[in-house]
Amino acid sequence: MKGENKMKGKLEEIISKARYADDTSKYTVKYRDLEEYPEIGLERFIHAYDDFGEPIEIPLHRIVQIKKEGIVVRQKIGWTNQ
């Protein structure tokens, strides 16, 4: 899917820029987790762990929104704030 690849590319660009050229503490990520949409700091998102302390990777297609200092910098098309 062409649009999804563009979204992943843009997300990767934002995350990379935040990690290497900015301050990750300024960013939050909202993602789909079953029927919930938790919002966590980008640093925690990058270094996510399960209940047993094992590292997990949250797929980029689950990200619905990224904010920098409370301002939306990227939002999934068709997603409404829940």
mmCIF file of the N, C-alpha and C atoms, coordinates in Angstrom:
data_MODEL
# 
_entry.id   MODEL 
# 
loop_
_atom_site.group_PDB 
_atom_site.id 
_atom_site.type_symbol 
_atom_site.label_atom_id 
_atom_site.label_alt_id 
_atom_site.label_comp_id 
_atom_site.label_asym_id 
_atom_site.label_entity_id 
_atom_site.label_seq_id 
_atom_site.pdbx_PDB_ins_code 
_atom_site.Cartn_x 
_atom_site.Cartn_y 
_atom_site.Cartn_z 
_atom_site.occupancy 
_atom_site.B_iso_or_equiv 
_atom_site.pdbx_formal_charge 
_atom_site.auth_seq_id 
_atom_site.auth_comp_id 
_atom_site.auth_asym_id 
_atom_site.auth_atom_id 
_atom_site.pdbx_PDB_model_num 
ATOM 1   N N  . MET A 1 1  ? 0.833   -1.177 0.000  1.00 0.00 ? 1  MET A N  1 
ATOM 2   C CA . MET A 1 1  ? 0.000   0.000  0.000  1.00 0.00 ? 1  MET A CA 1 
ATOM 3   C C  . MET A 1 1  ? 0.880   1.244  0.000  1.00 0.00 ? 1  MET A C  1 
ATOM 4   N N  . LYS A 1 2  ? 0.730   1.995  -1.014 1.00 0.00 ? 2  LYS A N  1 
ATOM 5   C CA . LYS A 1 2  ? 1.573   3.149  -1.243 1.00 0.00 ? 2  LYS A CA 1 
ATOM 6   C C  . LYS A 1 2  ? 1.495   4.186  -0.117 1.00 0.00 ? 2  LYS A C  1 
ATOM 7   N N  . GLY A 1 3  ? 0.305   4.564  0.303  1.00 0.00 ? 3  GLY A N  1 
ATOM 8   C CA . GLY A 1 3  ? 0.127   5.570  1.345  1.00 0.00 ? 3  GLY A CA 1 
ATOM 9   C C  . GLY A 1 3  ? 0.700   5.144  2.675  1.00 0.00 ? 3  GLY A C  1 
ATOM 10  N N  . GLU A 1 4  ? 0.572   3.843  2.997  1.00 0.00 ? 4  GLU A N  1 
ATOM 11  C CA . GLU A 1 4  ? 1.093   3.338  4.261  1.00 0.00 ? 4  GLU A CA 1 
ATOM 12  C C  . GLU A 1 4  ? 2.614   3.438  4.299  1.00 0.00 ? 4  GLU A C  1 
ATOM 13  N N  . ASN A 1 5  ? 3.288   3.148  3.179  1.00 0.00 ? 5  ASN A N  1 
ATOM 14  C CA . ASN A 1 5  ? 4.739   3.255  3.134  1.00 0.00 ? 5  ASN A CA 1 
ATOM 15  C C  . ASN A 1 5  ? 5.200   4.692  3.318  1.00 0.00 ? 5  ASN A C  1 
ATOM 16  N N  . LYS A 1 6  ? 4.463   5.664  2.750  1.00 0.00 ? 6  LYS A N  1 
ATOM 17  C CA . LYS A 1 6  ? 4.788   7.075  2.950  1.00 0.00 ? 6  LYS A CA 1 
ATOM 18  C C  . LYS A 1 6  ? 4.662   7.437  4.426  1.00 0.00 ? 6  LYS A C  1 
ATOM 19  N N  . MET A 1 7  ? 3.595   6.933  5.072  1.00 0.00 ? 7  MET A N  1 
ATOM 20  C CA . MET A 1 7  ? 3.365   7.204  6.493  1.00 0.00 ? 7  MET A CA 1 
ATOM 21  C C  . MET A 1 7  ? 4.517   6.635  7.315  1.00 0.00 ? 7  MET A C  1 
ATOM 22  N N  . LYS A 1 8  ? 4.911   5.392  7.037  1.00 0.00 ? 8  LYS A N  1 
ATOM 23  C CA . LYS A 1 8  ? 6.018   4.785  7.775  1.00 0.00 ? 8  LYS A CA 1 
ATOM 24  C C  . LYS A 1 8  ? 7.289   5.587  7.575  1.00 0.00 ? 8  LYS A C  1 
ATOM 25  N N  . GLY A 1 9  ? 7.543   6.025  6.349  1.00 0.00 ? 9  GLY A N  1 
ATOM 26  C CA . GLY A 1 9  ? 8.731   6.811  6.071  1.00 0.00 ? 9  GLY A CA 1 
ATOM 27  C C  . GLY A 1 9  ? 8.746   8.106  6.860  1.00 0.00 ? 9  GLY A C  1 
ATOM 28  N N  . LYS A 1 10 ? 7.618   8.782  6.900  1.00 0.00 ? 10 LYS A N  1 
ATOM 29  C CA . LYS A 1 10 ? 7.506   10.041 7.641  1.00 0.00 ? 10 LYS A CA 1 
ATOM 30  C C  . LYS A 1 10 ? 7.651   9.802  9.144  1.00 0.00 ? 10 LYS A C  1 
ATOM 31  N N  . LEU A 1 11 ? 7.030   8.724  9.654  1.00 0.00 ? 11 LEU A N  1 
ATOM 32  C CA . LEU A 1 11 ? 7.157   8.395  11.073 1.00 0.00 ? 11 LEU A CA 1 
ATOM 33  C C  . LEU A 1 11 ? 8.607   8.110  11.435 1.00 0.00 ? 11 LEU A C  1 
ATOM 34  N N  . GLU A 1 12 ? 9.258   7.302  10.613 1.00 0.00 ? 12 GLU A N  1 
ATOM 35  C CA . GLU A 1 12 ? 10.664  6.990  10.854 1.00 0.00 ? 12 GLU A CA 1 
ATOM 36  C C  . GLU A 1 12 ? 11.513  8.258  10.854 1.00 0.00 ? 12 GLU A C  1 
ATOM 37  N N  . GLU A 1 13 ? 11.204  9.171  9.940  1.00 0.00 ? 13 GLU A N  1 
ATOM 38  C CA . GLU A 1 13 ? 11.934  10.437 9.857  1.00 0.00 ? 13 GLU A CA 1 
ATOM 39  C C  . GLU A 1 13 ? 11.736  11.267 11.127 1.00 0.00 ? 13 GLU A C  1 
ATOM 40  N N  . ILE A 1 14 ? 10.505  11.369 11.596 1.00 0.00 ? 14 ILE A N  1 
ATOM 41  C CA . ILE A 1 14 ? 10.207  12.147 12.811 1.00 0.00 ? 14 ILE A CA 1 
ATOM 42  C C  . ILE A 1 14 ? 10.911  11.540 14.015 1.00 0.00 ? 14 ILE A C  1 
ATOM 43  N N  . ILE A 1 15 ? 10.826  10.216 14.153 1.00 0.00 ? 15 ILE A N  1 
ATOM 44  C CA . ILE A 1 15 ? 11.441  9.536  15.298 1.00 0.00 ? 15 ILE A CA 1 
ATOM 45  C C  . ILE A 1 15 ? 12.959  9.680  15.258 1.00 0.00 ? 15 ILE A C  1 
ATOM 46  N N  . SER A 1 16 ? 13.547  9.513  14.084 1.00 0.00 ? 16 SER A N  1 
ATOM 47  C CA . SER A 1 16 ? 14.993  9.656  13.944 1.00 0.00 ? 16 SER A CA 1 
ATOM 48  C C  . SER A 1 16 ? 15.443  11.078 14.271 1.00 0.00 ? 16 SER A C  1 
ATOM 49  N N  . LYS A 1 17 ? 14.713  12.046 13.763 1.00 0.00 ? 17 LYS A N  1 
ATOM 50  C CA . LYS A 1 17 ? 15.041  13.455 14.031 1.00 0.00 ? 17 LYS A CA 1 
ATOM 51  C C  . LYS A 1 17 ? 14.948  13.751 15.525 1.00 0.00 ? 17 LYS A C  1 
ATOM 52  N N  . ALA A 1 18 ? 13.903  13.225 16.167 1.00 0.00 ? 18 ALA A N  1 
ATOM 53  C CA . ALA A 1 18 ? 13.731  13.434 17.610 1.00 0.00 ? 18 ALA A CA 1 
ATOM 54  C C  . ALA A 1 18 ? 14.881  12.809 18.402 1.00 0.00 ? 18 ALA A C  1 
ATOM 55  N N  . ARG A 1 19 ? 15.309  11.634 17.984 1.00 0.00 ? 19 ARG A N  1 
ATOM 56  C CA . ARG A 1 19 ? 16.368  10.919 18.705 1.00 0.00 ? 19 ARG A CA 1 
ATOM 57  C C  . ARG A 1 19 ? 17.736  11.560 18.536 1.00 0.00 ? 19 ARG A C  1 
ATOM 58  N N  . TYR A 1 20 ? 18.053  11.993 17.330 1.00 0.00 ? 20 TYR A N  1 
ATOM 59  C CA . TYR A 1 20 ? 19.421  12.405 17.037 1.00 0.00 ? 20 TYR A CA 1 
ATOM 60  C C  . TYR A 1 20 ? 19.626  13.903 16.869 1.00 0.00 ? 20 TYR A C  1 
ATOM 61  N N  . ALA A 1 21 ? 18.558  14.664 16.655 1.00 0.00 ? 21 ALA A N  1 
ATOM 62  C CA . ALA A 1 21 ? 18.731  16.108 16.424 1.00 0.00 ? 21 ALA A CA 1 
ATOM 63  C C  . ALA A 1 21 ? 17.870  16.959 17.353 1.00 0.00 ? 21 ALA A C  1 
ATOM 64  N N  . ASP A 1 22 ? 17.139  16.321 18.255 1.00 0.00 ? 22 ASP A N  1 
ATOM 65  C CA . ASP A 1 22 ? 16.234  17.059 19.138 1.00 0.00 ? 22 ASP A CA 1 
ATOM 66  C C  . ASP A 1 22 ? 16.253  16.375 20.500 1.00 0.00 ? 22 ASP A C  1 
ATOM 67  N N  . ASP A 1 23 ? 15.245  16.635 21.300 1.00 0.00 ? 23 ASP A N  1 
ATOM 68  C CA . ASP A 1 23 ? 15.126  16.069 22.643 1.00 0.00 ? 23 ASP A CA 1 
ATOM 69  C C  . ASP A 1 23 ? 13.893  15.164 22.677 1.00 0.00 ? 23 ASP A C  1 
ATOM 70  N N  . THR A 1 24 ? 14.088  13.867 22.865 1.00 0.00 ? 24 THR A N  1 
ATOM 71  C CA . THR A 1 24 ? 12.965  12.920 22.838 1.00 0.00 ? 24 THR A CA 1 
ATOM 72  C C  . THR A 1 24 ? 11.935  13.203 23.928 1.00 0.00 ? 24 THR A C  1 
ATOM 73  N N  . SER A 1 25 ? 12.341  13.876 24.992 1.00 0.00 ? 25 SER A N  1 
ATOM 74  C CA . SER A 1 25 ? 11.387  14.161 26.078 1.00 0.00 ? 25 SER A CA 1 
ATOM 75  C C  . SER A 1 25 ? 10.303  15.164 25.656 1.00 0.00 ? 25 SER A C  1 
ATOM 76  N N  . LYS A 1 26 ? 10.504  15.836 24.527 1.00 0.00 ? 26 LYS A N  1 
ATOM 77  C CA . LYS A 1 26 ? 9.511   16.785 24.019 1.00 0.00 ? 26 LYS A CA 1 
ATOM 78  C C  . LYS A 1 26 ? 8.379   16.082 23.262 1.00 0.00 ? 26 LYS A C  1 
ATOM 79  N N  . TYR A 1 27 ? 8.544   14.790 22.964 1.00 0.00 ? 27 TYR A N  1 
ATOM 80  C CA . TYR A 1 27 ? 7.615   14.065 22.092 1.00 0.00 ? 27 TYR A CA 1 
ATOM 81  C C  . TYR A 1 27 ? 6.798   13.029 22.856 1.00 0.00 ? 27 TYR A C  1 
ATOM 82  N N  . THR A 1 28 ? 5.541   12.876 22.436 1.00 0.00 ? 28 THR A N  1 
ATOM 83  C CA . THR A 1 28 ? 4.700   11.781 22.926 1.00 0.00 ? 28 THR A CA 1 
ATOM 84  C C  . THR A 1 28 ? 4.144   11.023 21.724 1.00 0.00 ? 28 THR A C  1 
ATOM 85  N N  . VAL A 1 29 ? 3.861   9.756  21.950 1.00 0.00 ? 29 VAL A N  1 
ATOM 86  C CA . VAL A 1 29 ? 3.352   8.873  20.906 1.00 0.00 ? 29 VAL A CA 1 
ATOM 87  C C  . VAL A 1 29 ? 2.055   8.249  21.396 1.00 0.00 ? 29 VAL A C  1 
ATOM 88  N N  . LYS A 1 30 ? 1.039   8.309  20.569 1.00 0.00 ? 30 LYS A N  1 
ATOM 89  C CA . LYS A 1 30 ? -0.228  7.631  20.858 1.00 0.00 ? 30 LYS A CA 1 
ATOM 90  C C  . LYS A 1 30 ? -0.331  6.487  19.863 1.00 0.00 ? 30 LYS A C  1 
ATOM 91  N N  . TYR A 1 31 ? -0.611  5.282  20.379 1.00 0.00 ? 31 TYR A N  1 
ATOM 92  C CA . TYR A 1 31 ? -0.657  4.116  19.512 1.00 0.00 ? 31 TYR A CA 1 
ATOM 93  C C  . TYR A 1 31 ? -1.824  3.210  19.887 1.00 0.00 ? 31 TYR A C  1 
ATOM 94  N N  . ARG A 1 32 ? -2.201  2.361  18.952 1.00 0.00 ? 32 ARG A N  1 
ATOM 95  C CA . ARG A 1 32 ? -3.304  1.434  19.170 1.00 0.00 ? 32 ARG A CA 1 
ATOM 96  C C  . ARG A 1 32 ? -2.780  0.193  19.883 1.00 0.00 ? 32 ARG A C  1 
ATOM 97  N N  . ASP A 1 33 ? -3.428  -0.139 21.008 1.00 0.00 ? 33 ASP A N  1 
ATOM 98  C CA . ASP A 1 33 ? -3.109  -1.336 21.770 1.00 0.00 ? 33 ASP A CA 1 
ATOM 99  C C  . ASP A 1 33 ? -4.428  -2.018 22.092 1.00 0.00 ? 33 ASP A C  1 
ATOM 100 N N  . LEU A 1 34 ? -4.798  -2.980 21.265 1.00 0.00 ? 34 LEU A N  1 
ATOM 101 C CA . LEU A 1 34 ? -6.120  -3.617 21.329 1.00 0.00 ? 34 LEU A CA 1 
ATOM 102 C C  . LEU A 1 34 ? -7.176  -2.541 21.104 1.00 0.00 ? 34 LEU A C  1 
ATOM 103 N N  . GLU A 1 35 ? -8.010  -2.283 22.096 1.00 0.00 ? 35 GLU A N  1 
ATOM 104 C CA . GLU A 1 35 ? -9.070  -1.275 21.943 1.00 0.00 ? 35 GLU A CA 1 
ATOM 105 C C  . GLU A 1 35 ? -8.727  0.039  22.647 1.00 0.00 ? 35 GLU A C  1 
ATOM 106 N N  . GLU A 1 36 ? -7.500  0.165  23.115 1.00 0.00 ? 36 GLU A N  1 
ATOM 107 C CA . GLU A 1 36 ? -7.083  1.368  23.834 1.00 0.00 ? 36 GLU A CA 1 
ATOM 108 C C  . GLU A 1 36 ? -6.070  2.152  23.007 1.00 0.00 ? 36 GLU A C  1 
ATOM 109 N N  . TYR A 1 37 ? -5.890  3.421  23.357 1.00 0.00 ? 37 TYR A N  1 
ATOM 110 C CA . TYR A 1 37 ? -4.932  4.295  22.685 1.00 0.00 ? 37 TYR A CA 1 
ATOM 111 C C  . TYR A 1 37 ? -4.065  4.989  23.733 1.00 0.00 ? 37 TYR A C  1 
ATOM 112 N N  . PRO A 1 38 ? -3.085  4.265  24.298 1.00 0.00 ? 38 PRO A N  1 
ATOM 113 C CA . PRO A 1 38 ? -2.228  4.911  25.290 1.00 0.00 ? 38 PRO A CA 1 
ATOM 114 C C  . PRO A 1 38 ? -1.328  5.960  24.649 1.00 0.00 ? 38 PRO A C  1 
ATOM 115 N N  . GLU A 1 39 ? -1.000  6.970  25.433 1.00 0.00 ? 39 GLU A N  1 
ATOM 116 C CA . GLU A 1 39 ? -0.076  8.012  24.988 1.00 0.00 ? 39 GLU A CA 1 
ATOM 117 C C  . GLU A 1 39 ? 1.107   7.992  25.944 1.00 0.00 ? 39 GLU A C  1 
ATOM 118 N N  . ILE A 1 40 ? 2.299   7.761  25.400 1.00 0.00 ? 40 ILE A N  1 
ATOM 119 C CA . ILE A 1 40 ? 3.498   7.662  26.221 1.00 0.00 ? 40 ILE A CA 1 
ATOM 120 C C  . ILE A 1 40 ? 4.604   8.513  25.613 1.00 0.00 ? 40 ILE A C  1 
ATOM 121 N N  . GLY A 1 41 ? 5.623   8.766  26.396 1.00 0.00 ? 41 GLY A N  1 
ATOM 122 C CA . GLY A 1 41 ? 6.766   9.514  25.900 1.00 0.00 ? 41 GLY A CA 1 
ATOM 123 C C  . GLY A 1 41 ? 7.504   8.732  24.830 1.00 0.00 ? 41 GLY A C  1 
ATOM 124 N N  . LEU A 1 42 ? 8.123   9.447  23.902 1.00 0.00 ? 42 LEU A N  1 
ATOM 125 C CA . LEU A 1 42 ? 8.830   8.803  22.800 1.00 0.00 ? 42 LEU A CA 1 
ATOM 126 C C  . LEU A 1 42 ? 9.951   7.904  23.306 1.00 0.00 ? 42 LEU A C  1 
ATOM 127 N N  . GLU A 1 43 ? 10.695  8.344  24.298 1.00 0.00 ? 43 GLU A N  1 
ATOM 128 C CA . GLU A 1 43 ? 11.795  7.530  24.827 1.00 0.00 ? 43 GLU A CA 1 
ATOM 129 C C  . GLU A 1 43 ? 11.266  6.199  25.361 1.00 0.00 ? 43 GLU A C  1 
ATOM 130 N N  . ARG A 1 44 ? 10.153  6.237  26.049 1.00 0.00 ? 44 ARG A N  1 
ATOM 131 C CA . ARG A 1 44 ? 9.547   4.995  26.555 1.00 0.00 ? 44 ARG A CA 1 
ATOM 132 C C  . ARG A 1 44 ? 9.052   4.128  25.401 1.00 0.00 ? 44 ARG A C  1 
ATOM 133 N N  . PHE A 1 45 ? 8.522   4.752  24.370 1.00 0.00 ? 45 PHE A N  1 
ATOM 134 C CA . PHE A 1 45 ? 8.058   4.022  23.189 1.00 0.00 ? 45 PHE A CA 1 
ATOM 135 C C  . PHE A 1 45 ? 9.223   3.302  22.511 1.00 0.00 ? 45 PHE A C  1 
ATOM 136 N N  . ILE A 1 46 ? 10.336  3.983  22.398 1.00 0.00 ? 46 ILE A N  1 
ATOM 137 C CA . ILE A 1 46 ? 11.519  3.412  21.752 1.00 0.00 ? 46 ILE A CA 1 
ATOM 138 C C  . ILE A 1 46 ? 12.060  2.232  22.558 1.00 0.00 ? 46 ILE A C  1 
ATOM 139 N N  . HIS A 1 47 ? 12.017  2.343  23.873 1.00 0.00 ? 47 HIS A N  1 
ATOM 140 C CA . HIS A 1 47 ? 12.565  1.312  24.756 1.00 0.00 ? 47 HIS A CA 1 
ATOM 141 C C  . HIS A 1 47 ? 11.439  0.638  25.542 1.00 0.00 ? 47 HIS A C  1 
ATOM 142 N N  . ALA A 1 48 ? 10.443  0.115  24.845 1.00 0.00 ? 48 ALA A N  1 
ATOM 143 C CA . ALA A 1 48 ? 9.289   -0.520 25.484 1.00 0.00 ? 48 ALA A CA 1 
ATOM 144 C C  . ALA A 1 48 ? 9.646   -1.925 25.967 1.00 0.00 ? 48 ALA A C  1 
ATOM 145 N N  . TYR A 1 49 ? 9.069   -2.291 27.113 1.00 0.00 ? 49 TYR A N  1 
ATOM 146 C CA . TYR A 1 49 ? 9.289   -3.612 27.694 1.00 0.00 ? 49 TYR A CA 1 
ATOM 147 C C  . TYR A 1 49 ? 7.951   -4.216 28.088 1.00 0.00 ? 49 TYR A C  1 
ATOM 148 N N  . ASP A 1 50 ? 7.874   -5.540 28.023 1.00 0.00 ? 50 ASP A N  1 
ATOM 149 C CA . ASP A 1 50 ? 6.644   -6.211 28.445 1.00 0.00 ? 50 ASP A CA 1 
ATOM 150 C C  . ASP A 1 50 ? 6.642   -6.386 29.964 1.00 0.00 ? 50 ASP A C  1 
ATOM 151 N N  . ASP A 1 51 ? 5.632   -7.068 30.490 1.00 0.00 ? 51 ASP A N  1 
ATOM 152 C CA . ASP A 1 51 ? 5.490   -7.251 31.936 1.00 0.00 ? 51 ASP A CA 1 
ATOM 153 C C  . ASP A 1 51 ? 6.614   -8.087 32.550 1.00 0.00 ? 51 ASP A C  1 
ATOM 154 N N  . PHE A 1 52 ? 7.347   -8.805 31.722 1.00 0.00 ? 52 PHE A N  1 
ATOM 155 C CA . PHE A 1 52 ? 8.426   -9.659 32.207 1.00 0.00 ? 52 PHE A CA 1 
ATOM 156 C C  . PHE A 1 52 ? 9.799   -9.027 32.013 1.00 0.00 ? 52 PHE A C  1 
ATOM 157 N N  . GLY A 1 53 ? 9.822   -7.771 31.591 1.00 0.00 ? 53 GLY A N  1 
ATOM 158 C CA . GLY A 1 53 ? 11.080  -7.062 31.402 1.00 0.00 ? 53 GLY A CA 1 
ATOM 159 C C  . GLY A 1 53 ? 11.765  -7.340 30.082 1.00 0.00 ? 53 GLY A C  1 
ATOM 160 N N  . GLU A 1 54 ? 11.070  -8.017 29.180 1.00 0.00 ? 54 GLU A N  1 
ATOM 161 C CA . GLU A 1 54 ? 11.630  -8.316 27.865 1.00 0.00 ? 54 GLU A CA 1 
ATOM 162 C C  . GLU A 1 54 ? 11.341  -7.156 26.906 1.00 0.00 ? 54 GLU A C  1 
ATOM 163 N N  . PRO A 1 55 ? 12.330  -6.767 26.101 1.00 0.00 ? 55 PRO A N  1 
ATOM 164 C CA . PRO A 1 55 ? 12.076  -5.672 25.145 1.00 0.00 ? 55 PRO A CA 1 
ATOM 165 C C  . PRO A 1 55 ? 11.040  -6.086 24.094 1.00 0.00 ? 55 PRO A C  1 
ATOM 166 N N  . ILE A 1 56 ? 10.186  -5.157 23.754 1.00 0.00 ? 56 ILE A N  1 
ATOM 167 C CA . ILE A 1 56 ? 9.193   -5.402 22.702 1.00 0.00 ? 56 ILE A CA 1 
ATOM 168 C C  . ILE A 1 56 ? 9.285   -4.275 21.682 1.00 0.00 ? 56 ILE A C  1 
ATOM 169 N N  . GLU A 1 57 ? 8.867   -4.567 20.485 1.00 0.00 ? 57 GLU A N  1 
ATOM 170 C CA . GLU A 1 57 ? 8.838   -3.545 19.442 1.00 0.00 ? 57 GLU A CA 1 
ATOM 171 C C  . GLU A 1 57 ? 7.388   -3.308 19.054 1.00 0.00 ? 57 GLU A C  1 
ATOM 172 N N  . ILE A 1 58 ? 6.934   -2.083 19.218 1.00 0.00 ? 58 ILE A N  1 
ATOM 173 C CA . ILE A 1 58 ? 5.577   -1.718 18.820 1.00 0.00 ? 58 ILE A CA 1 
ATOM 174 C C  . ILE A 1 58 ? 5.642   -1.332 17.348 1.00 0.00 ? 58 ILE A C  1 
ATOM 175 N N  . PRO A 1 59 ? 4.899   -2.038 16.482 1.00 0.00 ? 59 PRO A N  1 
ATOM 176 C CA . PRO A 1 59 ? 4.962   -1.748 15.046 1.00 0.00 ? 59 PRO A CA 1 
ATOM 177 C C  . PRO A 1 59 ? 4.544   -0.310 14.722 1.00 0.00 ? 59 PRO A C  1 
ATOM 178 N N  . LEU A 1 60 ? 5.217   0.294  13.758 1.00 0.00 ? 60 LEU A N  1 
ATOM 179 C CA . LEU A 1 60 ? 4.918   1.671  13.374 1.00 0.00 ? 60 LEU A CA 1 
ATOM 180 C C  . LEU A 1 60 ? 3.488   1.846  12.888 1.00 0.00 ? 60 LEU A C  1 
ATOM 181 N N  . HIS A 1 61 ? 2.891   0.812  12.300 1.00 0.00 ? 61 HIS A N  1 
ATOM 182 C CA . HIS A 1 61 ? 1.525   0.976  11.796 1.00 0.00 ? 61 HIS A CA 1 
ATOM 183 C C  . HIS A 1 61 ? 0.512   1.149  12.923 1.00 0.00 ? 61 HIS A C  1 
ATOM 184 N N  . ARG A 1 62 ? 0.906   0.902  14.161 1.00 0.00 ? 62 ARG A N  1 
ATOM 185 C CA . ARG A 1 62 ? 0.000   1.122  15.300 1.00 0.00 ? 62 ARG A CA 1 
ATOM 186 C C  . ARG A 1 62 ? 0.015   2.563  15.803 1.00 0.00 ? 62 ARG A C  1 
ATOM 187 N N  . ILE A 1 63 ? 1.005   3.337  15.390 1.00 0.00 ? 63 ILE A N  1 
ATOM 188 C CA . ILE A 1 63 ? 1.074   4.739  15.819 1.00 0.00 ? 63 ILE A CA 1 
ATOM 189 C C  . ILE A 1 63 ? -0.054  5.514  15.137 1.00 0.00 ? 63 ILE A C  1 
ATOM 190 N N  . VAL A 1 64 ? -0.840  6.222  15.937 1.00 0.00 ? 64 VAL A N  1 
ATOM 191 C CA . VAL A 1 64 ? -1.917  7.032  15.370 1.00 0.00 ? 64 VAL A CA 1 
ATOM 192 C C  . VAL A 1 64 ? -1.616  8.526  15.469 1.00 0.00 ? 64 VAL A C  1 
ATOM 193 N N  . GLN A 1 65 ? -0.676  8.891  16.364 1.00 0.00 ? 65 GLN A N  1 
ATOM 194 C CA . GLN A 1 65 ? -0.397  10.320 16.532 1.00 0.00 ? 65 GLN A CA 1 
ATOM 195 C C  . GLN A 1 65 ? 0.957   10.514 17.210 1.00 0.00 ? 65 GLN A C  1 
ATOM 196 N N  . ILE A 1 66 ? 1.676   11.547 16.774 1.00 0.00 ? 66 ILE A N  1 
ATOM 197 C CA . ILE A 1 66 ? 2.903   11.978 17.447 1.00 0.00 ? 66 ILE A CA 1 
ATOM 198 C C  . ILE A 1 66 ? 2.755   13.468 17.732 1.00 0.00 ? 66 ILE A C  1 
ATOM 199 N N  . LYS A 1 67 ? 3.088   13.844 18.969 1.00 0.00 ? 67 LYS A N  1 
ATOM 200 C CA . LYS A 1 67 ? 3.043   15.250 19.369 1.00 0.00 ? 67 LYS A CA 1 
ATOM 201 C C  . LYS A 1 67 ? 4.427   15.694 19.821 1.00 0.00 ? 67 LYS A C  1 
ATOM 202 N N  . LYS A 1 68 ? 4.714   16.965 19.567 1.00 0.00 ? 68 LYS A N  1 
ATOM 203 C CA . LYS A 1 68 ? 5.911   17.600 20.104 1.00 0.00 ? 68 LYS A CA 1 
ATOM 204 C C  . LYS A 1 68 ? 5.446   18.780 20.935 1.00 0.00 ? 68 LYS A C  1 
ATOM 205 N N  . GLU A 1 69 ? 5.759   18.724 22.213 1.00 0.00 ? 69 GLU A N  1 
ATOM 206 C CA . GLU A 1 69 ? 5.360   19.761 23.163 1.00 0.00 ? 69 GLU A CA 1 
ATOM 207 C C  . GLU A 1 69 ? 3.863   20.043 23.076 1.00 0.00 ? 69 GLU A C  1 
ATOM 208 N N  . GLY A 1 70 ? 3.062   18.973 22.944 1.00 0.00 ? 70 GLY A N  1 
ATOM 209 C CA . GLY A 1 70 ? 1.609   19.095 22.938 1.00 0.00 ? 70 GLY A CA 1 
ATOM 210 C C  . GLY A 1 70 ? 0.990   19.440 21.590 1.00 0.00 ? 70 GLY A C  1 
ATOM 211 N N  . ILE A 1 71 ? 1.802   19.680 20.583 1.00 0.00 ? 71 ILE A N  1 
ATOM 212 C CA . ILE A 1 71 ? 1.301   20.036 19.251 1.00 0.00 ? 71 ILE A CA 1 
ATOM 213 C C  . ILE A 1 71 ? 1.451   18.819 18.333 1.00 0.00 ? 71 ILE A C  1 
ATOM 214 N N  . VAL A 1 72 ? 0.369   18.458 17.660 1.00 0.00 ? 72 VAL A N  1 
ATOM 215 C CA . VAL A 1 72 ? 0.386   17.299 16.769 1.00 0.00 ? 72 VAL A CA 1 
ATOM 216 C C  . VAL A 1 72 ? 1.313   17.577 15.587 1.00 0.00 ? 72 VAL A C  1 
ATOM 217 N N  . VAL A 1 73 ? 2.309   16.702 15.403 1.00 0.00 ? 73 VAL A N  1 
ATOM 218 C CA . VAL A 1 73 ? 3.213   16.834 14.258 1.00 0.00 ? 73 VAL A CA 1 
ATOM 219 C C  . VAL A 1 73 ? 2.910   15.778 13.189 1.00 0.00 ? 73 VAL A C  1 
ATOM 220 N N  . ARG A 1 74 ? 2.216   14.714 13.584 1.00 0.00 ? 74 ARG A N  1 
ATOM 221 C CA . ARG A 1 74 ? 1.821   13.678 12.621 1.00 0.00 ? 74 ARG A CA 1 
ATOM 222 C C  . ARG A 1 74 ? 0.631   12.917 13.177 1.00 0.00 ? 74 ARG A C  1 
ATOM 223 N N  . GLN A 1 75 ? -0.362  12.713 12.335 1.00 0.00 ? 75 GLN A N  1 
ATOM 224 C CA . GLN A 1 75 ? -1.548  11.973 12.739 1.00 0.00 ? 75 GLN A CA 1 
ATOM 225 C C  . GLN A 1 75 ? -1.987  11.063 11.594 1.00 0.00 ? 75 GLN A C  1 
ATOM 226 N N  . LYS A 1 76 ? -2.363  9.864  11.927 1.00 0.00 ? 76 LYS A N  1 
ATOM 227 C CA . LYS A 1 76 ? -2.806  8.908  10.923 1.00 0.00 ? 76 LYS A CA 1 
ATOM 228 C C  . LYS A 1 76 ? -4.066  9.436  10.225 1.00 0.00 ? 76 LYS A C  1 
ATOM 229 N N  . ILE A 1 77 ? -4.089  9.340  8.919  1.00 0.00 ? 77 ILE A N  1 
ATOM 230 C CA . ILE A 1 77 ? -5.245  9.796  8.139  1.00 0.00 ? 77 ILE A CA 1 
ATOM 231 C C  . ILE A 1 77 ? -6.463  8.986  8.543  1.00 0.00 ? 77 ILE A C  1 
ATOM 232 N N  . GLY A 1 78 ? -7.567  9.681  8.763  1.00 0.00 ? 78 GLY A N  1 
ATOM 233 C CA . GLY A 1 78 ? -8.818  9.023  9.103  1.00 0.00 ? 78 GLY A CA 1 
ATOM 234 C C  . GLY A 1 78 ? -8.966  8.725  10.595 1.00 0.00 ? 78 GLY A C  1 
ATOM 235 N N  . TRP A 1 79 ? -7.936  8.962  11.379 1.00 0.00 ? 79 TRP A N  1 
ATOM 236 C CA . TRP A 1 79 ? -8.030  8.698  12.820 1.00 0.00 ? 79 TRP A CA 1 
ATOM 237 C C  . TRP A 1 79 ? -8.604  9.921  13.520 1.00 0.00 ? 79 TRP A C  1 
ATOM 238 N N  . THR A 1 80 ? -9.586  9.682  14.371 1.00 0.00 ? 80 THR A N  1 
ATOM 239 C CA . THR A 1 80 ? -10.153 10.771 15.160 1.00 0.00 ? 80 THR A CA 1 
ATOM 240 C C  . THR A 1 80 ? -9.695  10.601 16.593 1.00 0.00 ? 80 THR A C  1 
ATOM 241 N N  . ASN A 1 81 ? -9.403  11.695 17.239 1.00 0.00 ? 81 ASN A N  1 
ATOM 242 C CA . ASN A 1 81 ? -8.905  11.675 18.607 1.00 0.00 ? 81 ASN A CA 1 
ATOM 243 C C  . ASN A 1 81 ? -9.890  10.955 19.529 1.00 0.00 ? 81 ASN A C  1 
ATOM 244 N N  . GLN A 1 82 ? -9.412  9.874  20.114 1.00 0.00 ? 82 GLN A N  1 
ATOM 245 C CA . GLN A 1 82 ? -10.275 9.067  20.996 1.00 0.00 ? 82 GLN A CA 1 
ATOM 246 C C  . GLN A 1 82 ? -9.801  9.137  22.417 1.00 0.00 ? 82 GLN A C  1 
# 
